[in-house]
């Protein structure tokens, strides 16, 4: 990509992921260093990535594009302080659902306001959902009215989050 296109894109390659291949390509130490660097600073320029991992800019650019094309890098995003963004209540909600209804439930949960992470898990419950809401009143409404009205949801348990810490990638 010419430098002017990189400048228009904040020094970043495009994050339009292609369909990832079925077999995962092994990552070498340079790929892993690039991933850690981009996890710490998704806005890092190609030049700074290349300098930190001791490769040419063309090599760094090609590696980042390969990681995107292979689906290793799914995109770039901002880490948000939910409280400062007006979302003062956070909770993990566990759900027991009707067997074989995961796809239907997931589709409905992704449409919920404040839902930020959904996982199908094993154990005493089936789904783990992370939500951020303005306050406890909004959280109560979300759980009691929206989630529990989904026909495939058999039961829920809400775990209030008192404090959160995002863990970044390990440094070398």
N, C-alpha and C positions, 0 to 999 in steps of 0.2 A: 504494500500500500504506500503510495507516495506520502512524503512528510506532511503535505498540506491536508490530506485526508486524515492522517493520524492526529494532527492538531485540532481538526474539527471534532474529532471523537475523543478529546481530552487525553490524547496520547495512548488510547486503548484500541485494540483491535475490535472489530465488530463481534458482538456476543450472540450471533444468530446461530444456535447450535443446529448442526445437521443431525440426521438420524444416526445415533451411535451404533457402532458395529457390535455384534453379539459377543465377540471375544475381547476381553480387556487386554490392551497392549501393556506390557510391563513398563513401569516408570523407572527411570534411572535417577541418580542423585541430583542431577541438574533439574530434571522435571519436578522432583519433590521440593527442591529449593525454590523454584519458581512458584509452585503452589503455595508454599508457606508465605512467601513474600506477598503474593496477591491476596491471600487471606488476611494478612495484616494490613495491607493497603491496596485495595482494589483499584485505586486510581494511579498506581505507580506507572510511570512511563516505560515504554519499551527500552529506552536508553538506560534508565536506572536499573531495570531488571537485568539487562545485559551486563552492566557494570558489576552488579552484586554477585551474579553467578559466573562471571568471567567467560562470557561468550560474546560473539558479535551480535549487533542489533538484528541482523537478518536471521541469525540462528534463534535468538530469543523470540522474535516475531513468529517464526515458523513453529517453534515448540508450543507457544501459547495457542496458535491457531489449531495445531494438532490436538492439544488438550481440549479445546472447545469442540472441534469436529468429532473427537472420540467420546464426547459427553462427560469427560472428567470435570471440566469446568462447565457448570450449568448456567452461569450468568454472573453478573456483578451487581451488588446491591449495597445499600447503606445500612449500618447498624443504628437502630433507633432507640433512644432512651424513651421508653413507653410513657413513663410518668411525665416527662417534660413535654411529650407530645399530646398530653391530655388524656392518657389512658392509665388512670391511677389504680385500677384493679386488674390483677392478673390471676389466672387460675389454670391448673391442669384439671381436666375433666376426664374421668374414666367412664367408658361406656361398655355395657354388655349389649350385644346386638344379636338379632336373629341370624342363625347359621346361614352362610352363603349370601348375606345381604351387603357385604363390604362395599361393593361398587356403588350401589344405590345410596347407602349411608354416606359414603365419602363425597358423592356429588352434592348431597344436601348440606353437609358440614362445610364444604368449601365455599358455599354461598353465604355462610353466616358472617355477620359483621364482627370484626375483631379476631376471627380465627387465624392463627398464624402458623400452626404446625399440626399435622394430623398423621398418626402412625397406627398401622395395624400391628398389634403385638400379641404375644402369647402370655398365658398366665391366668390370673383371676378375672381379668377383663379383656375385652377384645380390641378396644380403640383407646388411644391416648390423644387428647385434644388440648392444645394450648390456646388460650384466648386472652385478649386484652380488651378491657372495657373502661368506660369513663369512670364508673364507680360501682359499688356493690349492688345498688338498685338495678343498674343496667345488666350486671352479671346475673343477678337473680332472674330477671326477665328473660335473658338469653337461655339460661338453663331450664327454668320451669315452663316457659312458654314455647320457645323455639325448638330446643333440643329434645325435650321430653315429648313433644308432639310428633316427632318422627316415628311412624308406625313400627319400624324395624328396631328402634331403640327399646331395649327391655328394662334397663336401669342405668342410672348415672351416679357418680360420686364426684364431688367437687373438692379439690384441694387448693386452698388459697395460697398464693405466693406472697410471702412477706418481703423477700429481697431476692434479687437476681444478680448473677454475675456471668457475663458471656466469657467463655474460655476461648482464647485464641489458639492458633497452632503452636506446637512446641518449637522453640528456637533450637538451632543446632548448637 
